[in-house]
């Protein structure tokens, strides 16, 4: 008889350069159970998943699948061994039918050179009935399916290839609560038929509702495990967060200036609603929240990109309409977007044009382009944020990611704004540049510039913010400040 | 250190703007000129040089404006049709309604600008790909020119200094006046695209539209302005052609849009937007004219000329891709 353990992970370690992503991680996955895997960003969850499906090779340690050594060379290899990973970015063909998407690949049923549509449709119907207990129309295009239906199609695709162990990486982020419930019913049903799942999620409630056992990763190591019976949200969140890093906290006691930005009942009719807060001169407001909580959308609305639909914004005591970025800039608000490459940098232009782009006429002293003036304005701003470059005429693409990020901050500093909204200010920059950016924000706030910082990294928000607004499913779940702003507190408000 | 930095910064800016960026296309133009000068004794004469430039004036004016539009991330396939509408409207105004030719030219130019505005509104309001949108308006505009003229050429205009000033006069008894229009437009376009803050916004809109919006640039306005500019250039080119030929046809300017895009591409303009230069396009236009004239002087079959121009375009694009990938 087979043992009760399908996959056993023994002292897996993995380094990326100087960073230890996984440090001797060991745990077992029971057959026919749902194992919850918890941990914050950077705890090592995704590295572990990538090792499981063969994208990365471990530096040391072994894995045993069904009692045999398991060393996948790549995703196809892992799939042949019966391990499938299911994540948000699996590519689908939106203009093909459900049946075609389920069977797409080298094993697609065919008759001669032509795909065997009749067999695929029949097979697809049978799989849905068999696996999910649902009837579907296999001819429907993926384009016409909801996110949940697309996900089910992918799940069927994975299961149709006889997967024994399915890794679900954040499967619920794009789903509405009823869709999540439906997915859970299906997953439990599949578990009862013998499929094993590793379920990765940020949402503690979901982990508790679905998992038979939860393993928590922290800083690349197993921080603890919990059986379903002993589950407790508070204990779990402190297990995820670990001990407080007290030294890096900013001084809580700071005199407050007058309110420069106030939101009253702000909403965009889609991603967030009824959000209110006040930001003082020189203050830093952090916005926390998981994916889908409305965190980046709220930050963007403060800059009018796109604007809020309801509620109002009060800037310096007067209600203002911010309908587009130009309005916000006129009010002295700057914005650093979350995706530097797609939304921030002009890759074909030089550093000085990139820095001066938000105030060309101002820096140039009119509509004629005076490169000399742009050059000195850019140099002044770049010195302030310590951009490492050969000069303001260097192509911006010659700069590293961290320095490009600083160019974006310099773009707003050059305008001397009163408020800067930052969305993921340290995404994709290395550790050293990250610290410099955080120090820079603290220094500028001491000089009287106010900040709104939206970030998925709670540590970062704890270091920076005097107030943290925690978003949860589009609502302001909590406003934490002073001693109340702890990692556990933020996690609890964001996940329950 | 700061001073040193500044001087080297200035020098590199100079060499990049004047020399380096357009170096390849200038070198190509010279090489082609050397080749034809050796193979044909009349190629390197003042007469041939000015004649070549005169013939290419209309194309050059349109191509340089189109460069700004492509840099902004859009295309205009309807410039040839706008060129025809402007000519037909101007010609009919003076011929059928007896309006003074100068006034007629203003009416024709206004028609061109209205069509450019329509293109700009269509593309920016519906967000249809400008390739498709202006392919549609090209047919519509060409249809307008056909209907207005009933498919017939308009000619036999009364005498007026207009024709001399726009196209027929030869300054110093040697240089045809369209060359001055071409150079004038070139200087204006160069200043607009490379020496104003508007020009920087054009580059920004085509380089990264989202980033441009987030930097407070109203990219819709920038693009509309570029559509207007391109249509205006097509209008002016039509008036120059009218001045020189003293006749207009509703089919004139067929393929003008493709030749303009080709000239821009030879000059190093990136089809994806955000990269391009007026000098490059100017030389690109010149190369196309050089190849055509040179082949005629060599006595080649007229039917083979387009094929050669096509080869030159392919070669230019291959070299451009190589050079830009090496830079990265």
Interface residues (C-beta under 8 A of the other chain):
Chain A: X303 X305 X324 X325 X326 X328 X329 X335 X337 X342 X343 X344 X345 X346 X347 X348 X349 X353 X357 X358 X360 X361 X364 X366 X367 X368 X369 X371 X375 X391 X392 X393 X397 X411
Chain B: X5 X6 X8 X9 X10 X12 X13 X16 X194 X195 X196 X197 X198 X199 X200 X201 X203 X204 X207 X208 X210 X211 X212 X213 X214 X215 X216 X217 X218 X270 X274 X275 X328
